[in-house]
């Protein structure tokens, strides 16, 4: 045996193989022995033949002696060979014995190491036979059980289970489960992994358990912290909902009273103050809505509706909502929807409108000159729609382009910043787009404007029969005269899709230079340029069949003068695609268009249309200012309002009027009131109506500061017919009164 200096183990000695010279010498010696033996044997044989005579021959005697010597040598050689073979065999056996001894020694060492490893391991190891009796345990198991190995082997496991977790079978056949045990060290959680093994007495089950008490306690602490955080988040949501309602209630009174004040004769100074008060209230309202939307999204309660919607209506209505704000700043806003897009798609119209309003509203806020364009084009993939909001505003620095999408971040966050806001609009828009599985981005340069783009997948929906009929303008030439680059470019693009050849003139001089160049079928001219041409009577000799002026809603009073100047029609800015198509296809004269305009002006001047006058309306409102506002609005519109302070009083007045045969035409029911809220009052009214179907049910509209989908669903579930959001909007109130008036006239 030899000792390995690196590993410290004994290794068997292996004899060195003989050298080539020694092997050759041995072969030569054996050959010499054999040759000599054969030679002398032959000589002895020959001598024996000769000695058969009677005479003595010394040569024969020598030959005989040589033969004997050869035989003796041969015998010696044979004995030496056998002796050497025996020694070789013995040597091999000794080497084999040493190898087996070394292997036995190594096996015993490995067994000792394995046993030491198992005993020293922190995990619990236990084996049980088919009867559930312990056949082996390690030191960790003994320590946890508080017993010796001899006390455990041959008995059932000594770890009492106080709580058993769920059992799972892993793909490799291992059985995994957790147990809470009552040990000598206290209550501990053990994660077991059990597998079948073969032991000395047959099949056994070996279990390896790891103490996971710290992990379980951490998980339970995390769960408790998460539950606490969720409870705090719910409390925050409830707090925000309550605060928003409490803030919206006086804000409703503030904005409503400001509207009423603006309707009264005021001095210029008073008018300025009243408008400032209303603007401040509207700004506060928008901030509240942003905070509430952000809170809702942060809580993961952003639910999307999937309903058919019209892309054209969505984009154009959004632009029309923002047009007064843009026009008040002296900038233009226009929209374009590519004709390749489907007219109806499936999506959440309210959330898409919210994103467009945020992006376009920001574009207006940060643009002082030029205009804002809202464009919808096909995306790169089927079913995708690319929305872009482009402005000519102040732009963004490269380092600010990613930051503007973060919560409560703005491009200018200095104390001297010019533009206000919470910094939540773009963050909310980004989360809504990502919730729709879309993406939002921005391209911008300082002082060169910005383009905010987002892409969402909106599947095509069946057409509703109100699709835009594209006019055939392949042989038409249209001259667009306007200084508004954004509006002119989108009008030209629209007309180009319809086949027309469009040319843009930025002012009156360019337009007058282009008029004689060719025959023009249509002239689209912006109102400021039209005024200049009216003063010079520039259109007197013009033979253009259609001369259409683009006006703002506030310029309708100029329509008679425009007609007298030679214009044949008008379009309200921002221009709708359907209105443009209708004007280009219509053969009617300006008289019909002017009559439409005068009718709209008269309707705007009249606070109540005839169909909506004289309704009997019950108002359940606990806030005195809001009640006063509602009474003033309805009285001014020619209706007969009755105010009650809570739901219980509303039921009493409603029942009395119904019994007397003069039921109310409409009930405006506040949702949150003392004594009895609007939900319960509505349910009781509907229950009473179900008992007597001879009288038509009363139309009930909710008055609430909460405009979320779940609030609307709750109102509808209680039996209400609709919802009016505070602060009350005069136009929405008027629409609701029109609907109630129609129902009242049908019932009569």
Beta strands, then each sheet from edge to edge (+ up, - down):
strand 1: 2-3
strand 2: 10-11
strand 3: 124-128
strand 4: 134-137
strand 5: 160-169
strand 6: 175-183
strand 7: 186-199
strand 8: 202-211
strand 9: 307-310
strand 10: 332-337
strand 11: 344-347
strand 12: 371-378
strand 13: 384-391
strand 14: 439-445
strand 15: 449-457
strand 16: 477-481
strand 17: 501-505
strand 18: 522-526
strand 19: 546-551
strand 20: 569-572
strand 21: 616-620
strand 22: 640-644
strand 23: 666-670
strand 24: 699-704
strand 25: 722-725
sheet 1: 1+ 2-
sheet 2: 4+ 3- 8+ 7- 6+ 5-
sheet 3: 9+ 11-
sheet 4: 10+ 12+ 13- 15+ 14-
sheet 5: 17+ 16+ 18+ 19+ 20+
sheet 6: 22+ 21+ 23+ 24+ 25+
end
